[in-house]
C-alpha cells in the first residue's frame, strides 16, 4: 500500500473552494489553443499575476487555513499544473465550470468538493516534482524523509526520538539528521515541536482544555506546554481557549 502524504494535512486544515471573479481568485484554469483546459495556476499567497495571454475558463478562491498550514507555506509563489497530462483533472475543471455557471441548487457544495479533489491532484503533482527550496514540500518529496514526516503527522502524540524517526526513514541517525536539516530546513525535533503546536492551537481554538491538549501532544506538564505555546504564538494557551 502506498504511503499517504496528504490525507492528514487535508483533514487537519480546512479547505474551501468557491467560484470567484478573476480579480479575487487565486486559482485559475487556462485554456489552450484548442479551447480545452490546459493549465491550472494556484497562487498560495492569495493574489495572482495572470498576464492575460491565455483565456481564463475558470476562476476560484481557495482558502486553506492560511500560513499556519505548513504545506501551504512551503509551496512556491505560483504552482503551474499541466492539465493536459491528466484527462481526469480536465474533467474536474469542466464539472466545476458547469456548476459555477448553472446556478443549480447545491452548486457551491459541489464546487467545494470537486475543488478539493482538483487541489489534491495539484498537490500530488508538486510532491512528485519535488522542490529545489528547503521546506516541507522538499521533505515530502524525498521517499525516505517522507516516511518520517508522515509518521509525525499521523502520530503527533507519540514520544518520538531522533532514532525512532531515523528508523522510519531507513537511514542511520547521522545521515537522517543531516538530510532532514538540509531538505526541510530544521531539525526533526524542531519540526515535530512546531507540528504539535500547530495542532494544539487548533484544538484550543475548538475549546479543548489546556491540560488535555498538553497530554495529547506528549508534553510532560501543562506548564511546559504553556511556555512552549507562548514562545511560538505570543499568547498563553488559556487565552486562546477563552477566545474560542
Backbone bond lengths (Angstrom), bond angles and torsions (degrees), N, CA, C in turn:
res aa  C-N    CA-C-N  psi(-1)  N-CA   C-N-CA  omega(-1)  CA-C   N-CA-C  phi
1 X - - - 1.463 - - 1.526 109.92 -
2 X 1.323 118.21 130.46 1.449 121.96 -178.44 1.531 110.67 -69.82
3 X 1.337 115.14 144.54 1.454 120.17 178.24 1.522 110.26 -69.68
4 X 1.330 115.97 138.57 1.466 121.48 -178.47 1.528 109.17 -97.56
5 X 1.326 116.76 108.72 1.465 121.07 -176.20 1.528 113.06 -91.45
6 X 1.331 117.90 -6.04 1.456 119.88 -171.49 1.526 115.91 -117.54
7 X 1.327 118.34 -28.42 1.461 119.86 -168.64 1.528 113.04 -57.38
8 X 1.341 118.26 -46.58 1.462 119.70 -179.17 1.517 111.16 -61.08
9 X 1.336 117.09 -40.62 1.462 120.79 178.12 1.528 110.75 -64.52
10 X 1.324 116.82 -39.35 1.462 119.92 179.52 1.526 110.80 -68.23
11 X 1.318 117.14 -34.93 1.456 120.50 -177.21 1.525 112.30 -78.06
12 X 1.336 117.52 -34.50 1.462 120.30 -174.88 1.526 113.43 -85.17
13 X 1.335 117.69 -16.84 1.461 120.57 -178.88 1.524 108.65 -123.87
14 X 1.326 115.04 117.09 1.458 120.74 -174.68 1.525 111.05 -65.22
15 X 1.332 115.65 125.54 1.465 122.38 179.26 1.520 109.30 -109.78
16 X 1.316 116.28 129.27 1.461 119.84 173.55 1.522 109.12 -130.71
17 X 1.318 115.26 141.92 1.468 122.22 178.99 1.521 107.57 -129.60
18 X 1.331 116.59 123.75 1.456 121.60 -179.78 1.524 109.55 -131.66
19 X 1.319 115.83 139.90 1.469 119.57 172.96 1.524 108.02 -59.73
20 X 1.347 116.67 140.26 1.465 121.00 -176.15 1.518 110.00 -151.13
21 X 1.331 117.32 154.26 1.467 120.06 173.91 1.534 109.95 -60.33
22 X 1.318 117.06 154.15 1.460 121.36 -175.92 1.523 111.77 -54.59
23 X 1.334 116.72 -41.68 1.467 119.51 -176.30 1.524 112.65 -67.57
24 X 1.331 118.63 -16.94 1.460 121.87 178.76 1.530 112.14 -107.40
25 X 1.319 116.89 -0.58 1.462 121.35 -172.66 1.529 111.59 -88.18
26 X 1.336 115.04 151.85 1.462 120.10 169.00 1.530 111.43 -126.41
27 X 1.339 115.78 9.32 1.465 122.28 173.87 1.524 107.23 -132.78
28 X 1.334 116.48 118.45 1.458 121.70 -177.70 1.525 110.13 -125.95
29 X 1.317 116.35 133.06 1.466 121.50 170.49 1.523 107.53 -103.12
30 X 1.337 115.98 127.99 1.461 121.54 -177.15 1.514 110.00 -111.66
31 X 1.327 116.02 143.72 1.464 121.23 179.59 1.524 110.53 -90.57
32 X 1.336 115.09 149.65 1.458 120.57 173.24 1.519 110.72 -88.72
33 X 1.322 117.03 -171.40 1.460 121.43 -178.99 1.520 112.13 -63.19
34 X 1.344 116.08 -24.99 1.463 120.32 178.85 1.527 112.48 -86.41
35 X 1.326 116.70 5.67 1.475 124.40 -179.65 1.529 113.69 70.67
36 X 1.329 117.08 5.90 1.465 120.73 176.45 1.531 109.51 -89.80
37 X 1.344 117.81 154.76 1.468 119.85 177.60 1.528 111.16 -56.94
38 X 1.322 116.60 126.23 1.456 120.75 -175.21 1.528 113.20 -117.74
39 X 1.334 117.07 -38.95 1.462 120.84 -176.78 1.520 110.25 -138.17
40 X 1.310 114.61 147.27 1.462 121.17 173.76 1.522 106.83 -120.03
41 X 1.327 116.83 121.02 1.459 122.09 179.19 1.523 109.51 -108.98
42 X 1.336 115.64 127.17 1.455 120.86 177.38 1.520 108.55 -122.29
43 X 1.330 116.57 131.05 1.457 123.47 -178.25 1.532 108.06 -114.16
44 X 1.338 118.53 93.11 1.473 121.24 -173.68 1.521 114.34 -57.86
45 X 1.342 117.86 -29.59 1.464 120.14 -177.96 1.524 112.96 -75.28
46 X 1.325 116.87 -9.10 1.461 119.60 173.20 1.509 115.08 116.53
47 X 1.323 118.21 -45.82 1.464 120.27 -178.84 1.511 111.33 -87.47
48 X 1.308 116.66 -173.89 1.463 119.52 175.57 1.519 108.89 -149.19
49 X 1.334 113.87 163.75 1.461 119.41 -178.15 1.525 109.53 -133.83
50 X 1.312 116.78 46.47 1.457 120.59 179.54 1.522 109.74 -63.19
51 X 1.343 116.29 128.67 1.465 120.56 -174.85 1.522 113.28 -84.49
52 X 1.327 116.87 -3.46 1.462 119.65 178.30 1.515 114.17 82.22
53 X 1.329 117.06 3.83 1.463 119.66 -177.43 1.519 113.59 -71.18
54 X 1.310 117.34 -37.88 1.466 122.10 179.06 1.522 109.71 -110.20
55 X 1.321 115.66 148.00 1.468 120.45 -177.81 1.521 110.53 -69.41
56 X 1.321 116.55 130.79 1.469 121.89 175.13 1.523 108.07 -83.69
57 X 1.318 116.94 119.90 1.462 120.25 -179.42 1.527 111.95 -106.13
58 X 1.326 116.55 -10.54 1.458 120.46 176.76 1.523 108.22 -154.92
59 X 1.317 116.05 132.17 1.468 120.10 175.14 1.523 108.14 -130.80
60 X 1.334 115.80 136.62 1.461 120.31 -176.34 1.520 109.77 -147.54
61 X 1.319 114.01 162.01 1.459 121.27 177.20 1.517 108.45 -111.65
62 X 1.327 116.00 122.19 1.462 121.98 179.19 1.521 108.67 -107.32
63 X 1.314 116.61 127.55 1.459 122.63 173.88 1.525 107.21 -119.37
64 X 1.339 115.59 126.77 1.466 118.80 -176.35 1.522 110.47 -140.26
65 X 1.316 114.97 60.67 1.467 123.80 173.43 1.520 114.14 61.08
66 X 1.302 118.31 24.80 1.458 121.76 170.41 1.510 115.01 59.09
67 X 1.329 116.19 -158.66 1.447 121.10 -173.72 1.523 113.90 -77.45
68 X 1.325 118.76 -2.57 1.462 119.89 171.99 1.523 110.73 -74.86
69 X 1.312 116.93 -11.41 1.462 121.47 177.48 1.522 107.83 -82.89
70 X 1.344 118.86 113.00 1.465 119.58 -173.53 1.524 114.08 -65.47
71 X 1.332 118.04 -30.69 1.459 118.66 179.23 1.519 111.10 -75.13
72 X 1.334 116.67 -40.60 1.460 119.90 177.66 1.525 110.08 -60.18
73 X 1.334 116.26 -41.84 1.465 120.39 -179.74 1.522 112.03 -66.75
74 X 1.347 117.67 -22.87 1.462 121.08 -177.32 1.529 113.26 -89.81
75 X 1.328 117.48 -9.61 1.465 119.67 -178.66 1.525 110.91 -71.91
76 X 1.330 117.60 153.48 1.462 119.92 174.75 1.524 111.00 -65.93
77 X 1.329 116.97 167.63 1.469 120.78 -176.13 1.521 111.95 -62.86
78 X 1.327 117.78 -26.72 1.467 121.53 173.49 1.525 108.14 -140.82
79 X 1.315 116.00 130.88 1.467 122.66 175.90 1.523 107.09 -103.96
80 X 1.313 116.37 122.02 1.468 122.51 -177.61 1.525 108.08 -112.73
81 X 1.326 116.12 108.03 1.471 122.33 -174.72 1.522 109.62 -107.70
82 X 1.309 116.69 126.56 1.463 122.45 -178.61 1.529 109.67 -80.61
83 X 1.319 116.50 103.96 1.469 120.87 -178.90 1.519 112.31 -70.75
84 X 1.337 116.70 -23.81 1.472 119.14 -178.20 1.520 112.25 -67.08
85 X 1.324 116.34 -18.47 1.466 119.69 178.40 1.523 111.79 -82.74
86 X 1.335 117.08 -4.81 1.462 120.50 -176.35 1.526 110.84 -140.05
87 X 1.324 118.21 95.75 1.470 120.48 176.20 1.526 112.27 -56.74
88 X 1.346 116.74 -31.88 1.466 120.01 179.42 1.529 110.54 -65.76
89 X 1.329 117.04 -41.51 1.462 120.35 178.96 1.529 110.35 -67.54
90 X 1.329 117.08 -37.47 1.464 119.89 175.79 1.527 110.46 -60.87
91 X 1.324 115.85 -41.06 1.472 119.80 178.99 1.521 111.00 -64.48
92 X 1.333 117.49 -37.25 1.461 120.40 177.38 1.523 110.77 -62.11
93 X 1.332 117.20 -41.76 1.464 120.69 178.41 1.528 109.80 -61.42
94 X 1.331 116.55 -43.95 1.474 120.25 178.44 1.524 111.20 -60.31
95 X 1.342 116.49 -43.18 1.463 120.19 -178.82 1.533 111.15 -65.75
96 X 1.340 116.83 -41.46 1.469 119.88 178.19 1.521 110.19 -64.89
97 X 1.346 116.59 -41.67 1.473 120.72 175.32 1.520 110.67 -54.90
98 X 1.303 115.70 -48.24 1.460 121.37 -176.67 1.523 110.85 -61.34
99 X 1.342 116.62 -42.59 1.462 120.01 179.67 1.522 111.10 -68.39
100 X 1.337 116.59 -40.84 1.460 120.57 -178.19 1.521 112.02 -64.95
101 X 1.326 116.08 -33.73 1.466 120.59 -176.28 1.525 113.01 -91.75
102 X 1.338 116.92 -19.57 1.459 119.80 -172.49 1.509 115.29 -79.76
103 X 1.348 117.22 -27.84 1.457 119.93 -179.91 1.512 114.41 64.58
104 X 1.331 117.24 29.85 1.461 120.01 -177.94 1.526 110.92 -88.82
105 X 1.328 115.65 164.92 1.462 121.22 178.67 1.525 110.52 -59.27
106 X 1.322 115.68 136.61 1.459 120.34 177.70 1.508 114.99 76.22
107 X 1.334 117.85 10.86 1.464 120.91 -175.20 1.526 111.49 -59.29
108 X 1.335 117.67 -44.53 1.457 119.40 -176.75 1.523 111.81 -63.62
109 X 1.325 116.54 -37.61 1.460 120.21 177.64 1.528 110.55 -62.67
110 X 1.328 116.69 -42.46 1.466 121.02 179.45 1.525 110.24 -66.27
111 X 1.339 116.43 -43.96 1.467 120.66 179.63 1.528 110.44 -59.28
112 X 1.331 116.37 -41.80 1.457 120.01 -179.03 1.525 111.20 -63.05
113 X 1.327 117.24 -42.91 1.462 120.51 -177.87 1.530 111.36 -71.36
114 X 1.322 116.67 -43.57 1.462 119.33 177.30 1.528 110.69 -65.41
115 X 1.344 115.95 -37.89 1.459 120.20 178.50 1.518 112.20 -63.76
116 X 1.328 116.59 -35.95 1.464 119.98 177.64 1.530 110.12 -64.24
117 X 1.326 116.96 -42.79 1.467 120.23 177.94 1.531 110.52 -62.58
118 X 1.321 116.24 -41.67 1.461 120.65 179.11 1.531 110.63 -62.83
119 X 1.333 116.86 -41.37 1.460 120.49 178.53 1.531 111.69 -65.81
120 X 1.316 117.69 -37.26 1.462 120.26 177.18 1.528 109.95 -60.80
121 X 1.324 116.18 -42.64 1.467 119.38 178.42 1.528 111.30 -63.50
122 X 1.327 116.36 -41.24 1.457 120.37 178.62 1.533 110.40 -62.99
123 X 1.337 117.16 -43.93 1.461 120.89 -178.82 1.522 111.55 -68.64
124 X 1.324 117.30 -38.38 1.464 119.92 174.84 1.527 110.36 -56.54
125 X 1.333 114.60 -44.48 1.461 119.40 179.69 1.515 111.76 -59.61
126 X 1.341 117.27 -40.30 1.461 120.63 179.05 1.523 111.48 -65.82
127 X 1.329 116.93 -40.52 1.462 120.20 178.80 1.525 110.33 -65.61
128 X 1.320 117.06 -40.34 1.465 120.51 179.37 1.527 111.63 -65.70
129 X 1.327 116.95 -38.75 1.460 120.96 179.37 1.522 111.07 -70.32
130 X 1.339 115.96 -37.86 1.450 120.37 -176.66 1.513 111.09 87.84
131 X 1.315 115.99 -173.96 1.461 121.32 -178.42 1.513 110.00 -143.85
132 X 1.307 116.39 142.19 1.459 120.95 175.91 1.519 111.10 -86.90
133 X 1.343 117.49 -9.56 1.450 121.64 179.91 1.522 109.88 -101.43
134 X 1.333 115.38 147.98 1.463 119.10 179.01 1.527 109.98 -68.21
135 X 1.324 115.40 148.18 1.452 120.20 179.23 1.512 111.15 148.84
136 X 1.320 115.93 -178.51 1.464 121.55 -177.01 1.520 111.66 -60.18
137 X 1.327 117.89 -39.35 1.466 120.45 -178.78 1.520 110.71 -60.00
138 X 1.327 117.05 -43.10 1.467 120.57 178.19 1.525 110.51 -63.61
139 X 1.332 116.39 -39.93 1.461 119.57 178.98 1.517 112.72 -65.38
140 X 1.332 117.17 -43.88 1.468 120.63 179.17 1.524 111.55 -67.44
141 X 1.313 117.20 -25.26 1.462 120.90 -179.47 1.526 112.00 -77.12
142 X 1.324 117.13 -19.31 1.464 121.37 178.64 1.528 108.80 -86.15
143 X 1.321 118.47 120.50 1.470 119.98 -174.49 1.525 113.82 -62.62
144 X 1.334 117.28 -22.97 1.468 119.78 179.48 1.527 110.35 -84.49
145 X 1.328 116.13 -53.17 1.461 119.93 -179.18 1.522 111.94 -62.53
146 X 1.326 116.33 -35.14 1.469 119.18 -176.94 1.521 111.77 -61.67
147 X 1.324 117.84 -30.77 1.470 119.20 178.02 1.529 110.73 -63.68
148 X 1.321 115.73 -40.36 1.467 119.28 178.94 1.526 111.10 -71.83
149 X 1.326 117.19 -39.92 1.466 120.35 -179.16 1.518 110.68 -65.67
150 X 1.329 117.20 -43.90 1.461 120.37 178.90 1.535 110.45 -64.02
151 X 1.327 117.00 -37.12 1.468 120.02 176.88 1.530 110.17 -60.58
152 X 1.337 117.28 -42.53 1.469 120.41 177.14 1.522 111.18 -65.68
153 X 1.332 116.50 -42.55 1.468 120.51 179.58 1.528 111.09 -61.56
154 X 1.316 116.12 -44.51 1.464 120.11 -173.70 1.530 113.40 -79.81
155 X 1.330 117.23 -26.29 1.474 120.76 -176.12 1.526 109.82 -133.30
156 X 1.341 118.05 63.66 1.467 120.30 -175.30 1.522 113.88 -68.08
157 X 1.329 117.69 -20.21 1.458 120.66 -178.21 1.512 114.18 -87.36
158 X 1.316 117.51 -4.70 1.462 119.73 177.86 1.527 109.62 -72.56
159 X 1.330 116.43 147.23 1.465 121.04 178.05 1.528 107.65 -82.60
160 X 1.316 116.06 84.34 1.463 121.68 -177.48 1.524 110.73 -78.66
161 X 1.328 115.27 147.03 1.461 121.60 167.42 1.527 107.52 -117.38
162 X 1.331 116.66 164.55 1.459 119.62 175.29 1.521 111.02 -59.11
163 X 1.332 115.88 -35.76 1.457 119.67 178.96 1.514 111.89 -64.95
164 X 1.352 116.94 -41.06 1.467 120.58 177.29 1.533 110.70 -59.50
165 X 1.327 115.70 -45.47 1.460 120.53 -176.31 1.520 110.93 -70.09
166 X 1.324 116.74 -37.53 1.468 120.00 175.91 1.527 110.56 -61.40
167 X 1.340 115.93 -38.23 1.469 120.38 177.52 1.523 110.64 -65.02
168 X 1.338 117.35 -40.22 1.465 120.85 176.21 1.529 110.48 -58.68
169 X 1.332 115.96 -39.17 1.463 120.90 -177.95 1.522 112.39 -79.96
170 X 1.329 117.60 -14.46 1.461 120.36 -177.36 1.515 112.60 73.62
171 X 1.344 116.35 31.53 1.458 121.44 -177.84 1.523 109.90 -126.11
172 X 1.336 115.51 159.33 1.458 118.98 171.62 1.527 108.14 -66.59
173 X 1.324 116.45 158.34 1.457 120.61 -178.29 1.521 111.62 -59.31
174 X 1.322 117.29 -44.62 1.470 120.09 -177.87 1.524 111.36 -66.89
175 X 1.327 116.77 -41.99 1.469 120.00 -179.42 1.517 110.67 -68.45
176 X 1.326 116.98 -40.62 1.465 120.90 178.37 1.529 110.67 -61.08
177 X 1.321 117.28 -48.80 1.465 121.08 -178.10 1.525 110.75 -61.87
178 X 1.324 116.54 -41.54 1.461 121.43 -179.84 1.532 111.15 -65.74
179 X 1.329 116.45 -46.60 1.462 121.07 -177.23 1.529 111.12 -69.00
180 X 1.319 117.24 -40.18 1.470 121.01 -179.89 1.530 110.10 -61.68
181 X 1.328 116.62 -47.01 1.464 120.27 -179.80 1.522 111.03 -62.91
182 X 1.335 117.06 -38.69 1.463 120.60 -178.54 1.522 112.06 -69.96
183 X 1.335 117.85 -39.06 1.458 121.29 -175.23 1.541 112.75 -87.95
184 X 1.314 116.97 -43.53 1.466 120.97 -174.38 1.539 111.36 -91.46
185 X 1.325 116.59 -26.03 1.459 119.57 176.19 1.515 114.74 91.47
186 X 1.317 117.63 8.67 1.458 122.77 175.57 1.513 108.76 -155.65
187 X 1.319 117.77 170.08 1.460 120.34 179.75 1.526 110.30 -73.91
188 X 1.326 117.47 158.60 1.479 118.79 176.09 1.520 112.67 -56.79
189 X 1.334 117.70 -43.76 1.462 120.11 179.73 1.526 111.54 -67.62
190 X 1.338 116.86 -34.51 1.464 119.91 176.35 1.515 111.04 -63.86
191 X 1.353 116.69 -42.49 1.465 119.53 178.27 1.519 110.82 -66.01
192 X 1.341 116.72 -41.36 1.469 120.57 -179.55 1.529 110.55 -62.16
193 X 1.337 117.10 -43.48 1.471 119.76 178.56 1.530 110.62 -61.31
194 X 1.319 116.07 -44.30 1.468 119.49 -178.67 1.529 110.76 -64.40
195 X 1.340 117.15 -41.90 1.465 121.60 178.80 1.528 110.87 -62.17
196 X 1.329 116.50 -44.98 1.458 119.90 179.54 1.526 111.18 -61.11
197 X 1.323 116.84 -41.88 1.461 120.04 -178.00 1.523 111.86 -69.30
198 X 1.335 116.74 -34.35 1.473 119.86 175.38 1.528 109.84 -62.07
199 X 1.330 116.08 -45.25 1.464 119.80 179.15 1.529 110.85 -67.23
200 X 1.332 116.32 -39.82 1.461 120.22 179.48 1.527 110.31 -61.29
201 X 1.322 116.71 -39.92 1.468 120.33 178.64 1.533 110.76 -61.06
202 X 1.335 116.34 -42.32 1.462 120.04 177.10 1.528 110.72 -60.68
203 X 1.330 116.22 -44.24 1.460 120.33 -176.86 1.531 111.31 -65.75
204 X 1.325 116.37 -39.63 1.464 119.86 178.53 1.521 111.27 -66.93
205 X 1.327 116.09 -39.30 1.462 119.94 177.70 1.523 111.53 -63.94
206 X 1.326 115.75 -24.05 1.459 121.38 177.27 1.528 110.91 -82.07
207 X 1.352 116.48 -11.54 1.454 120.41 178.06 1.514 115.50 104.35
208 X 1.333 119.21 8.15 1.462 121.18 -179.74 1.526 110.87 -68.20
209 X 1.321 116.85 152.41 1.463 122.76 -178.91 1.529 110.57 -71.42
210 X 1.327 115.69 145.76 1.470 120.95 -177.29 1.527 111.15 -61.15
211 X 1.344 117.66 -45.24 1.459 118.91 -177.90 1.524 111.99 -65.64
212 X 1.333 116.59 -35.26 1.466 120.10 178.45 1.527 110.75 -67.27
213 X 1.319 116.41 -40.64 1.465 120.65 179.21 1.527 110.10 -66.60
214 X 1.319 116.98 -41.19 1.465 120.47 178.67 1.525 110.44 -59.04
215 X 1.331 117.74 -46.19 1.472 120.86 178.82 1.521 110.77 -64.70
216 X 1.327 116.53 -40.37 1.467 121.42 -176.52 1.524 111.72 -57.85
217 X 1.333 115.98 -34.90 1.466 119.74 -175.71 1.524 112.75 -110.48
218 X 1.341 114.88 29.55 1.465 122.73 165.95 1.523 114.11 67.26
219 X 1.342 117.49 28.83 1.455 120.14 173.05 1.522 108.87 -85.63
220 X 1.317 116.59 139.79 1.453 121.06 -175.96 1.508 113.43 -68.81
221 X 1.327 117.57 -25.13 1.459 120.70 -179.22 1.520 108.88 -155.56
222 X 1.337 117.37 155.38 1.466 119.90 174.91 1.528 112.13 -60.27
223 X 1.334 116.99 -31.80 1.462 120.57 -179.50 1.530 110.90 -66.70
224 X 1.331 116.56 -43.27 1.453 120.16 178.01 1.522 111.35 -64.58
225 X 1.322 115.25 -40.00 1.468 119.51 176.64 1.525 110.97 -63.39
226 X 1.327 117.15 -42.93 1.462 120.91 -178.37 1.526 110.96 -62.53
227 X 1.336 117.43 -40.17 1.465 120.43 178.59 1.523 110.82 -63.46
228 X 1.338 116.58 -45.40 1.464 120.75 -179.93 1.522 111.03 -64.41
229 X 1.324 116.30 -39.89 1.466 120.88 -179.39 1.521 110.98 -65.56
230 X 1.320 116.50 -42.22 1.464 120.25 -179.39 1.528 110.87 -65.78
231 X 1.336 116.37 -38.74 1.472 119.37 177.23 1.525 111.15 -62.56
232 X 1.323 115.92 -38.37 1.465 120.21 -175.94 1.519 112.83 -76.83
233 X 1.342 117.23 -39.76 1.468 120.39 -170.06 1.527 115.17 -118.94
234 X 1.324 116.59 -6.64 1.457 119.53 176.22 1.518 115.29 78.90
235 X 1.330 116.94 5.04 1.467 121.19 177.36 1.525 108.54 -138.14
236 X 1.317 115.84 157.96 1.460 120.55 176.82 1.523 109.56 -75.07
237 X 1.329 117.84 147.09 1.473 119.32 178.39 1.522 112.81 -60.05
238 X 1.327 117.93 -32.27 1.459 119.79 178.77 1.530 110.87 -63.12
239 X 1.325 116.83 -37.80 1.466 120.44 177.76 1.511 110.74 -63.97
240 X 1.339 117.86 -39.35 1.455 122.25 178.39 1.538 109.85 -63.63
241 X 1.332 115.26 -40.75 1.470 119.14 -179.17 1.532 110.62 -69.14
242 X 1.329 117.43 -37.40 1.465 120.15 -179.99 1.519 111.74 -65.88
243 X 1.339 116.33 -35.34 1.467 120.18 175.66 1.512 109.64 -63.47
244 X 1.351 116.44 -40.51 1.465 120.43 178.77 1.513 110.43 -62.09
